[in-house]
Amino acid sequence: MLNISKYYVYNERQKPIAVQISITDFERLEELIENYGLSQLMDETQTEECLTGELALKYYESVKNEGILHFLVDTFIFQTCNISS
């Protein structure tokens, strides 16, 4: 378990309404969440058929504007298929 220093923010009735954490802890949590999501996606696509180089390039061209994470995931999956083939 991560050791995260947190500070509770209370409203005027002393009810906790938020939590404040350091930017370092936030970035660690963000990385863990991204890695977890990536591993889940990799598990889901484990049984999918691999694309040929030509089809992979066409797929890349169709999704390249959807964001860097999508590109990285697709690139990793494509490279993994090429390694295991």
C-alpha contacts under 8 A as a table, 3 or more apart, distances in Angstrom:
res1	aa1	res2	aa2	distance
4	I	21	I	7.42
4	I	25	D	6.25
5	S	21	I	6.26
5	S	22	S	7.37
5	S	25	D	7.77
6	K	19	V	6.35
6	K	20	Q	5.64
6	K	21	I	4.90
6	K	22	S	7.71
7	Y	19	V	5.58
7	Y	20	Q	5.01
7	Y	21	I	6.51
8	Y	16	P	6.32
8	Y	17	I	7.57
8	Y	18	A	5.96
8	Y	19	V	4.57
8	Y	20	Q	6.26
9	V	16	P	5.69
9	V	17	I	5.82
9	V	18	A	5.02
9	V	19	V	5.79
9	V	20	Q	7.15
10	Y	13	R	7.47
10	Y	14	Q	5.07
10	Y	15	K	5.18
10	Y	16	P	4.30
10	Y	17	I	5.48
10	Y	18	A	7.09
11	N	14	Q	5.25
11	N	15	K	5.51
11	N	16	P	6.52
11	N	17	I	6.44
12	E	15	K	7.40
21	I	25	D	6.38
21	I	26	F	6.52
22	S	25	D	5.27
22	S	26	F	6.19
23	I	26	F	4.88
23	I	27	E	6.05
24	T	27	E	5.21
24	T	28	R	6.30
25	D	28	R	5.07
25	D	29	L	6.19
26	F	29	L	5.12
26	F	30	E	6.05
27	E	30	E	4.95
27	E	31	E	6.12
28	R	31	E	5.17
28	R	32	L	6.22
29	L	32	L	5.06
29	L	33	I	6.16
30	E	33	I	5.21
30	E	34	E	6.20
31	E	34	E	5.11
31	E	35	N	6.05
32	L	35	N	5.11
32	L	36	Y	6.05
33	I	36	Y	5.09
33	I	37	G	6.15
34	E	37	G	5.11
34	E	38	L	6.11
35	N	38	L	5.02
35	N	39	S	6.11
36	Y	39	S	5.12
36	Y	40	Q	6.18
37	G	40	Q	5.11
37	G	41	L	6.21
38	L	41	L	5.10
38	L	42	M	6.13
38	L	73	V	6.95
39	S	42	M	5.00
39	S	43	D	6.14
40	Q	43	D	5.09
40	Q	44	E	6.21
41	L	44	E	5.04
41	L	45	T	6.25
42	M	45	T	5.23
42	M	46	Q	6.05
42	M	73	V	7.96
42	M	77	I	7.25
43	D	46	Q	5.20
44	E	47	T	7.39
45	T	48	E	5.15
50	C	78	F	7.06
50	C	81	C	5.61
50	C	82	N	7.94
51	L	54	E	7.86
51	L	55	L	5.75
51	L	56	A	5.46
51	L	78	F	7.16
51	L	81	C	7.81
52	T	55	L	5.25
52	T	56	A	5.96
53	G	56	A	5.07
53	G	57	L	6.18
54	E	57	L	5.22
54	E	58	K	6.37
55	L	58	K	5.06
55	L	59	Y	6.11
56	A	59	Y	5.00
56	A	60	Y	6.06
56	A	78	F	7.15
57	L	60	Y	5.00
57	L	61	E	6.20
58	K	61	E	5.15
58	K	62	S	6.36
59	Y	62	S	5.11
59	Y	63	V	6.43
60	Y	63	V	5.31
60	Y	64	K	5.58
60	Y	71	F	7.42
60	Y	74	D	7.79
61	E	64	K	5.50
62	S	65	N	7.81
63	V	66	E	5.44
63	V	70	H	7.84
63	V	71	F	7.38
64	K	67	G	6.78
64	K	68	I	7.80
64	K	70	H	7.99
64	K	71	F	6.21
66	E	70	H	6.62
66	E	71	F	7.68
67	G	70	H	5.60
67	G	71	F	6.49
68	I	71	F	5.00
68	I	72	L	6.07
69	L	72	L	5.02
69	L	73	V	6.10
70	H	73	V	5.23
70	H	74	D	6.15
71	F	74	D	5.18
71	F	75	T	5.96
72	L	75	T	5.04
72	L	76	F	6.05
73	V	76	F	5.16
73	V	77	I	6.20
74	D	77	I	5.11
74	D	78	F	6.07
75	T	78	F	5.08
75	T	79	Q	6.07
76	F	79	Q	5.12
76	F	80	T	5.99
77	I	80	T	5.05
77	I	81	C	6.19
78	F	81	C	5.19
78	F	82	N	6.34
79	Q	82	N	5.06
79	Q	83	I	6.19
80	T	83	I	5.10
80	T	84	S	6.17
81	C	84	S	5.26
81	C	85	S	5.99
82	N	85	S	5.26
